[in-house]
């Protein structure tokens, strides 16, 4: 008798309601990720392992505060944040803040980091320190930040130059009326403007860049920053209380003493 080989029979695929598929998962509510310029809720920063980074590439880092948090562009609060950044600038750290701007409910920074671990520990320590000084100055308590920090590597001179415009002139995007520089940013110590030199030469709340892209390379993508260059969206967001909207603030070179 010839023995027949066994053949595995296929079973019908059972109906499922889980697993990875298009548009699956919990929908964003905006409570963590906020909303985009069209009012659509956005998801927060992924909690997956962050990718390795190249120490030659600076990063654009953003910290966003929870709804109802104190206005960080209040002069007293911004001054305390500046003092914290100055103390960090005097230390030899593996994660360094080179440029920054303080807005009402978020902070943009351009940082240099030795590796992924240095970036994570450096930004987490800075975020914790900022939360403490904001709560202490405003007389508040509780968590300040809405989500994990967002970090995007800047790999080309064009990306770095565009990011410099976005960070140093971010106040214009949010309705600042400051004529010279954003007083709640590091722009007063920046010497890359085409129409003026650095307004301040004293101890800065930031460190000098070490990467080629931030030190020299960005200028090859268009030269020094010109007076008319600003982030694409320069519309006023309608929220009062920013330090640049106060009378006389346009003449102030910097909030930080």
Short mmCIF file of the C-alpha atoms (twelve columns), coordinates in Angstrom:
data_MODEL
# 
_entry.id   MODEL 
# 
loop_
_atom_site.group_PDB 
_atom_site.id 
_atom_site.type_symbol 
_atom_site.label_atom_id 
_atom_site.label_alt_id 
_atom_site.label_comp_id 
_atom_site.label_asym_id 
_atom_site.label_seq_id 
_atom_site.Cartn_x 
_atom_site.Cartn_y 
_atom_site.Cartn_z 
_atom_site.pdbx_PDB_model_num 
ATOM 1   C CA . UNK A 1   0.000   0.000  0.000  1 
ATOM 2   C CA . UNK A 2   1.284   3.419  -0.978 1 
ATOM 3   C CA . UNK A 3   1.191   5.820  1.923  1 
ATOM 4   C CA . UNK A 4   0.034   9.271  1.005  1 
ATOM 5   C CA . UNK A 5   1.841   12.304 2.360  1 
ATOM 6   C CA . UNK A 6   -0.119  14.393 4.814  1 
ATOM 7   C CA . UNK A 7   -1.166  17.803 3.592  1 
ATOM 8   C CA . UNK A 8   -1.917  20.656 5.968  1 
ATOM 9   C CA . UNK A 9   -5.345  22.040 5.338  1 
ATOM 10  C CA . UNK A 10  -5.767  25.800 5.506  1 
ATOM 11  C CA . UNK A 11  -8.284  27.212 7.920  1 
ATOM 12  C CA . UNK A 12  -10.394 30.253 7.195  1 
ATOM 13  C CA . UNK A 13  -8.950  33.444 8.648  1 
ATOM 14  C CA . UNK A 14  -11.029 34.368 11.684 1 
ATOM 15  C CA . UNK A 15  -12.396 37.896 11.943 1 
ATOM 16  C CA . UNK A 16  -10.278 40.161 14.126 1 
ATOM 17  C CA . UNK A 17  -10.650 43.607 15.660 1 
ATOM 18  C CA . UNK A 18  -7.090  44.247 16.777 1 
ATOM 19  C CA . UNK A 19  -3.563  44.324 15.472 1 
ATOM 20  C CA . UNK A 20  -1.761  46.868 13.312 1 
ATOM 21  C CA . UNK A 21  -3.870  48.244 10.487 1 
ATOM 22  C CA . UNK A 22  -4.660  51.546 8.870  1 
ATOM 23  C CA . UNK A 23  -6.315  54.090 11.207 1 
ATOM 24  C CA . UNK A 24  -6.207  51.655 14.132 1 
ATOM 25  C CA . UNK A 25  -5.600  52.606 17.742 1 
ATOM 26  C CA . UNK A 26  -6.872  55.302 20.042 1 
ATOM 27  C CA . UNK A 27  -7.672  58.555 18.293 1 
ATOM 28  C CA . UNK A 28  -5.890  61.732 19.482 1 
ATOM 29  C CA . UNK A 29  -7.929  64.034 21.698 1 
ATOM 30  C CA . UNK A 30  -5.619  67.059 21.767 1 
ATOM 31  C CA . UNK A 31  -5.138  66.876 25.543 1 
ATOM 32  C CA . UNK A 32  -1.504  65.786 25.138 1 
ATOM 33  C CA . UNK A 33  -0.498  66.549 21.577 1 
ATOM 34  C CA . UNK A 34  -2.481  69.771 21.322 1 
ATOM 35  C CA . UNK A 35  -4.034  70.996 18.089 1 
ATOM 36  C CA . UNK A 36  -2.615  71.977 14.722 1 
ATOM 37  C CA . UNK A 37  -3.201  75.306 12.971 1 
ATOM 38  C CA . UNK A 38  -6.530  73.996 11.645 1 
ATOM 39  C CA . UNK A 39  -7.803  73.017 15.079 1 
ATOM 40  C CA . UNK A 40  -7.390  69.272 14.565 1 
ATOM 41  C CA . UNK A 41  -6.258  67.204 17.592 1 
ATOM 42  C CA . UNK A 42  -2.716  65.857 17.364 1 
ATOM 43  C CA . UNK A 43  -1.133  62.801 18.937 1 
ATOM 44  C CA . UNK A 44  1.613   63.252 21.491 1 
ATOM 45  C CA . UNK A 45  5.271   62.323 21.159 1 
ATOM 46  C CA . UNK A 46  5.839   58.610 20.680 1 
ATOM 47  C CA . UNK A 47  6.913   56.694 23.788 1 
ATOM 48  C CA . UNK A 48  9.071   54.341 21.755 1 
ATOM 49  C CA . UNK A 49  12.835  54.234 22.076 1 
ATOM 50  C CA . UNK A 50  14.359  57.350 20.583 1 
ATOM 51  C CA . UNK A 51  16.716  56.776 17.654 1 
ATOM 52  C CA . UNK A 52  20.462  57.129 17.953 1 
ATOM 53  C CA . UNK A 53  21.771  60.547 17.009 1 
ATOM 54  C CA . UNK A 54  24.863  61.891 15.316 1 
ATOM 55  C CA . UNK A 55  26.798  64.283 17.601 1 
ATOM 56  C CA . UNK A 56  27.642  66.385 14.527 1 
ATOM 57  C CA . UNK A 57  23.959  67.219 14.048 1 
ATOM 58  C CA . UNK A 58  22.309  69.795 16.347 1 
ATOM 59  C CA . UNK A 59  18.708  69.223 17.374 1 
ATOM 60  C CA . UNK A 60  15.579  71.328 17.571 1 
ATOM 61  C CA . UNK A 61  13.970  70.513 20.939 1 
ATOM 62  C CA . UNK A 62  10.492  71.650 22.001 1 
ATOM 63  C CA . UNK A 63  8.902   71.535 25.461 1 
ATOM 64  C CA . UNK A 64  5.144   72.219 25.697 1 
ATOM 65  C CA . UNK A 65  3.341   73.130 28.908 1 
ATOM 66  C CA . UNK A 66  -0.073  71.923 30.027 1 
ATOM 67  C CA . UNK A 67  -3.161  74.016 29.425 1 
ATOM 68  C CA . UNK A 68  -3.657  76.674 32.093 1 
ATOM 69  C CA . UNK A 69  0.019   76.809 33.045 1 
ATOM 70  C CA . UNK A 70  1.630   80.135 34.094 1 
ATOM 71  C CA . UNK A 71  2.679   82.462 31.298 1 
ATOM 72  C CA . UNK A 72  6.387   81.745 30.884 1 
ATOM 73  C CA . UNK A 73  6.897   85.066 29.050 1 
ATOM 74  C CA . UNK A 74  6.069   86.910 32.246 1 
ATOM 75  C CA . UNK A 75  9.229   88.910 32.992 1 
ATOM 76  C CA . UNK A 76  9.713   87.451 36.477 1 
ATOM 77  C CA . UNK A 77  9.325   83.859 35.258 1 
ATOM 78  C CA . UNK A 78  11.451  84.356 32.120 1 
ATOM 79  C CA . UNK A 79  14.204  85.965 34.222 1 
ATOM 80  C CA . UNK A 80  14.342  82.933 36.542 1 
ATOM 81  C CA . UNK A 81  14.480  80.575 33.557 1 
ATOM 82  C CA . UNK A 82  17.352  82.665 32.200 1 
ATOM 83  C CA . UNK A 83  19.230  82.380 35.486 1 
ATOM 84  C CA . UNK A 84  18.833  78.603 35.362 1 
ATOM 85  C CA . UNK A 85  20.158  78.500 31.795 1 
ATOM 86  C CA . UNK A 86  23.130  80.696 32.779 1 
ATOM 87  C CA . UNK A 87  24.066  78.318 35.575 1 
ATOM 88  C CA . UNK A 88  23.947  75.401 33.138 1 
ATOM 89  C CA . UNK A 89  25.971  77.325 30.544 1 
ATOM 90  C CA . UNK A 90  28.885  77.607 33.004 1 
ATOM 91  C CA . UNK A 91  29.091  73.815 33.317 1 
ATOM 92  C CA . UNK A 92  30.752  71.438 30.873 1 
ATOM 93  C CA . UNK A 93  27.762  69.289 29.951 1 
ATOM 94  C CA . UNK A 94  27.244  66.645 27.271 1 
ATOM 95  C CA . UNK A 95  23.943  68.298 26.316 1 
ATOM 96  C CA . UNK A 96  24.296  72.048 25.631 1 
ATOM 97  C CA . UNK A 97  21.689  74.720 24.860 1 
ATOM 98  C CA . UNK A 98  22.977  76.944 22.031 1 
ATOM 99  C CA . UNK A 99  19.818  78.954 21.233 1 
ATOM 100 C CA . UNK A 100 16.356  79.221 22.769 1 
ATOM 101 C CA . UNK A 101 13.128  81.177 22.857 1 
ATOM 102 C CA . UNK A 102 10.531  81.265 25.626 1 
ATOM 103 C CA . UNK A 103 6.905   81.529 24.563 1 
ATOM 104 C CA . UNK A 104 3.750   81.682 26.627 1 
ATOM 105 C CA . UNK A 105 3.237   77.923 26.922 1 
ATOM 106 C CA . UNK A 106 6.238   76.328 25.196 1 
ATOM 107 C CA . UNK A 107 9.997   76.621 24.784 1 
ATOM 108 C CA . UNK A 108 12.037  76.046 21.634 1 
ATOM 109 C CA . UNK A 109 15.740  75.218 21.899 1 
ATOM 110 C CA . UNK A 110 18.578  74.307 19.576 1 
ATOM 111 C CA . UNK A 111 20.887  71.932 21.432 1 
ATOM 112 C CA . UNK A 112 24.004  69.897 20.843 1 
ATOM 113 C CA . UNK A 113 24.345  66.480 22.465 1 
ATOM 114 C CA . UNK A 114 27.032  63.823 22.535 1 
ATOM 115 C CA . UNK A 115 24.606  60.917 22.122 1 
ATOM 116 C CA . UNK A 116 21.024  59.779 22.713 1 
ATOM 117 C CA . UNK A 117 21.515  59.199 26.439 1 
ATOM 118 C CA . UNK A 118 23.130  62.617 26.930 1 
ATOM 119 C CA . UNK A 119 20.231  64.300 25.114 1 
ATOM 120 C CA . UNK A 120 17.617  62.442 27.154 1 
ATOM 121 C CA . UNK A 121 19.223  63.105 30.537 1 
ATOM 122 C CA . UNK A 122 20.132  66.680 29.665 1 
ATOM 123 C CA . UNK A 123 16.677  67.723 28.460 1 
ATOM 124 C CA . UNK A 124 14.926  65.866 31.276 1 
ATOM 125 C CA . UNK A 125 17.096  67.610 33.866 1 
ATOM 126 C CA . UNK A 126 16.537  70.994 32.227 1 
ATOM 127 C CA . UNK A 127 12.788  70.430 32.010 1 
ATOM 128 C CA . UNK A 128 12.656  69.485 35.675 1 
ATOM 129 C CA . UNK A 129 14.642  72.585 36.656 1 
ATOM 130 C CA . UNK A 130 12.432  74.893 34.577 1 
ATOM 131 C CA . UNK A 131 9.295   73.376 36.109 1 
ATOM 132 C CA . UNK A 132 10.632  74.062 39.606 1 
ATOM 133 C CA . UNK A 133 11.522  77.715 38.935 1 
ATOM 134 C CA . UNK A 134 8.207   78.359 37.153 1 
ATOM 135 C CA . UNK A 135 6.185   76.871 39.997 1 
ATOM 136 C CA . UNK A 136 8.250   78.672 42.626 1 
ATOM 137 C CA . UNK A 137 8.013   82.063 40.905 1 
ATOM 138 C CA . UNK A 138 4.313   81.758 40.065 1 
ATOM 139 C CA . UNK A 139 3.350   80.205 43.412 1 
ATOM 140 C CA . UNK A 140 1.997   77.070 41.741 1 
ATOM 141 C CA . UNK A 141 2.448   73.348 42.193 1 
ATOM 142 C CA . UNK A 142 2.139   70.247 40.058 1 
ATOM 143 C CA . UNK A 143 3.376   69.096 36.704 1 
ATOM 144 C CA . UNK A 144 4.210   71.693 34.073 1 
ATOM 145 C CA . UNK A 145 4.916   69.786 30.877 1 
ATOM 146 C CA . UNK A 146 2.195   68.341 28.684 1 
ATOM 147 C CA . UNK A 147 4.210   65.578 27.059 1 
ATOM 148 C CA . UNK A 148 7.693   64.237 26.416 1 
ATOM 149 C CA . UNK A 149 10.059  66.601 24.724 1 
ATOM 150 C CA . UNK A 150 10.078  66.613 20.931 1 
ATOM 151 C CA . UNK A 151 13.498  66.460 19.237 1 
ATOM 152 C CA . UNK A 152 14.309  66.732 15.539 1 
ATOM 153 C CA . UNK A 153 17.882  66.417 14.221 1 
ATOM 154 C CA . UNK A 154 19.119  69.136 11.849 1 
ATOM 155 C CA . UNK A 155 21.305  67.470 9.236  1 
ATOM 156 C CA . UNK A 156 21.927  70.144 6.599  1 
ATOM 157 C CA . UNK A 157 22.938  73.826 6.568  1 
ATOM 158 C CA . UNK A 158 19.514  74.743 5.182  1 
ATOM 159 C CA . UNK A 159 17.717  72.946 8.015  1 
ATOM 160 C CA . UNK A 160 19.900  74.665 10.610 1 
ATOM 161 C CA . UNK A 161 19.430  78.120 9.092  1 
ATOM 162 C CA . UNK A 162 15.656  77.676 8.858  1 
ATOM 163 C CA . UNK A 163 15.602  76.518 12.471 1 
ATOM 164 C CA . UNK A 164 17.615  79.569 13.587 1 
ATOM 165 C CA . UNK A 165 15.008  81.807 11.965 1 
ATOM 166 C CA . UNK A 166 12.205  79.811 13.553 1 
ATOM 167 C CA . UNK A 167 13.691  79.891 17.065 1 
ATOM 168 C CA . UNK A 168 15.198  83.376 17.240 1 
ATOM 169 C CA . UNK A 169 12.215  85.005 15.518 1 
ATOM 170 C CA . UNK A 170 9.511   82.783 17.003 1 
ATOM 171 C CA . UNK A 171 8.068   85.745 18.892 1 
ATOM 172 C CA . UNK A 172 6.954   87.237 15.556 1 
ATOM 173 C CA . UNK A 173 4.997   84.062 14.837 1 
ATOM 174 C CA . UNK A 174 3.140   84.491 18.121 1 
ATOM 175 C CA . UNK A 175 2.452   88.207 17.797 1 
ATOM 176 C CA . UNK A 176 5.503   89.835 19.381 1 
ATOM 177 C CA . UNK A 177 5.877   93.549 18.613 1 
ATOM 178 C CA . UNK A 178 9.534   93.727 19.677 1 
ATOM 179 C CA . UNK A 179 11.453  95.823 17.159 1 
ATOM 180 C CA . UNK A 180 15.033  94.714 17.782 1 
ATOM 181 C CA . UNK A 181 15.165  91.186 19.228 1 
ATOM 182 C CA . UNK A 182 12.824  88.935 21.133 1 
ATOM 183 C CA . UNK A 183 13.579  89.852 24.763 1 
ATOM 184 C CA . UNK A 184 12.638  86.340 25.903 1 
ATOM 185 C CA . UNK A 185 15.183  84.575 23.721 1 
ATOM 186 C CA . UNK A 186 18.928  84.263 23.227 1 
ATOM 187 C CA . UNK A 187 18.827  86.557 20.159 1 
ATOM 188 C CA . UNK A 188 20.592  89.386 22.013 1 
ATOM 189 C CA . UNK A 189 23.781  87.258 22.123 1 
ATOM 190 C CA . UNK A 190 23.536  86.074 18.495 1 
ATOM 191 C CA . UNK A 191 26.026  87.643 16.080 1 
ATOM 192 C CA . UNK A 192 24.605  86.173 12.874 1 
ATOM 193 C CA . UNK A 193 22.174  88.956 11.954 1 
ATOM 194 C CA . UNK A 194 22.964  90.823 8.750  1 
ATOM 195 C CA . UNK A 195 21.899  94.273 10.007 1 
ATOM 196 C CA . UNK A 196 23.569  94.325 13.423 1 
ATOM 197 C CA . UNK A 197 26.124  92.708 15.676 1 
ATOM 198 C CA . UNK A 198 25.347  91.018 18.966 1 
ATOM 199 C CA . UNK A 199 23.588  93.423 21.325 1 
ATOM 200 C CA . UNK A 200 25.097  91.789 24.408 1 
ATOM 201 C CA . UNK A 201 28.575  90.425 25.038 1 
ATOM 202 C CA . UNK A 202 28.278  89.564 28.737 1 
ATOM 203 C CA . UNK A 203 27.787  86.085 30.170 1 
ATOM 204 C CA . UNK A 204 25.103  84.415 28.079 1 
ATOM 205 C CA . UNK A 205 22.466  81.860 29.097 1 
ATOM 206 C CA . UNK A 206 23.666  79.703 26.189 1 
ATOM 207 C CA . UNK A 207 26.967  78.168 25.093 1 
ATOM 208 C CA . UNK A 208 28.976  78.739 21.926 1 
ATOM 209 C CA . UNK A 209 28.282  76.128 19.235 1 
ATOM 210 C CA . UNK A 210 30.779  73.322 18.728 1 
ATOM 211 C CA . UNK A 211 29.285  71.614 15.682 1 
ATOM 212 C CA . UNK A 212 30.246  72.863 12.222 1 
ATOM 213 C CA . UNK A 213 26.596  73.174 11.196 1 
ATOM 214 C CA . UNK A 214 25.762  75.588 14.020 1 
ATOM 215 C CA . UNK A 215 29.068  77.443 14.023 1 
ATOM 216 C CA . UNK A 216 29.716  78.039 10.337 1 
ATOM 217 C CA . UNK A 217 27.782  75.713 8.070  1 
ATOM 218 C CA . UNK A 218 24.356  77.335 8.361  1 
ATOM 219 C CA . UNK A 219 25.616  80.585 6.773  1 
ATOM 220 C CA . UNK A 220 26.407  78.718 3.537  1 
ATOM 221 C CA . UNK A 221 22.673  78.162 3.015  1 
ATOM 222 C CA . UNK A 222 21.811  81.838 2.572  1 
ATOM 223 C CA . UNK A 223 24.148  84.002 4.588  1 
ATOM 224 C CA . UNK A 224 23.400  86.009 7.719  1 
ATOM 225 C CA . UNK A 225 19.792  86.300 8.913  1 
ATOM 226 C CA . UNK A 226 18.134  89.301 7.283  1 
ATOM 227 C CA . UNK A 227 15.656  91.661 8.902  1 
ATOM 228 C CA . UNK A 228 12.648  90.502 6.894  1 
ATOM 229 C CA . UNK A 229 13.099  86.797 7.546  1 
ATOM 230 C CA . UNK A 230 10.639  85.265 10.001 1 
ATOM 231 C CA . UNK A 231 8.709   82.011 10.483 1 
ATOM 232 C CA . UNK A 232 6.110   81.443 7.778  1 
ATOM 233 C CA . UNK A 233 3.116   82.021 10.062 1 
ATOM 234 C CA . UNK A 234 3.498   85.524 11.485 1 
ATOM 235 C CA . UNK A 235 -0.137  86.018 12.401 1 
ATOM 236 C CA . UNK A 236 -1.061  87.186 15.864 1 
ATOM 237 C CA . UNK A 237 -2.548  84.384 17.914 1 
ATOM 238 C CA . UNK A 238 -4.837  86.698 19.869 1 
ATOM 239 C CA . UNK A 239 -3.467  85.879 23.331 1 
ATOM 240 C CA . UNK A 240 -2.458  88.840 25.445 1 
ATOM 241 C CA . UNK A 241 0.145   88.882 28.155 1 
ATOM 242 C CA . UNK A 242 3.333   88.211 26.253 1 
ATOM 243 C CA . UNK A 243 6.242   90.314 27.375 1 
ATOM 244 C CA . UNK A 244 6.721   91.807 23.905 1 
ATOM 245 C CA . UNK A 245 3.147   93.104 23.882 1 
ATOM 246 C CA . UNK A 246 3.695   95.351 26.887 1 
ATOM 247 C CA . UNK A 247 4.386   99.058 26.441 1 
ATOM 248 C CA . UNK A 248 8.088   99.779 26.140 1 
ATOM 249 C CA . UNK A 249 9.096   96.153 25.655 1 
ATOM 250 C CA . UNK A 250 10.229  96.813 22.087 1 
ATOM 251 C CA . UNK A 251 13.167  98.810 23.447 1 
ATOM 252 C CA . UNK A 252 14.277  96.052 25.811 1 
ATOM 253 C CA . UNK A 253 17.172  94.055 24.407 1 
ATOM 254 C CA . UNK A 254 16.750  91.117 26.759 1 
ATOM 255 C CA . UNK A 255 14.723  90.045 29.775 1 
ATOM 256 C CA . UNK A 256 17.717  88.293 31.329 1 
ATOM 257 C CA . UNK A 257 19.943  90.238 33.687 1 
# 
